[in-house]
């Protein structure tokens, strides 16, 4: 019985997620672009810190 309830819960969550995405696709894509831009900036910052630390250690 637990397997059926777990499967039913998965189906309900899948349908709800799909419905939300289809109704808010523009907002979801906009947020995705923002997250990617922020993560790129964070990776660049870490890379810059690493480069600076490497330069300091070479001296």
HUUR-V648245 format. One record per helix or strand. SS is the DSSP state (hx for helix, st for strand). FROM is the first residue (numbers start at 1). LEN is the number of residues. If there is no record, write none. Layout:
# HUUR-V648245
ss = [SS & SS]
from = [FROM & FROM]
len = [LEN & LEN]
This chain:
# HUUR-V648245
ss = [hx & hx]
from = [2 & 25]
len = [22 & 34]
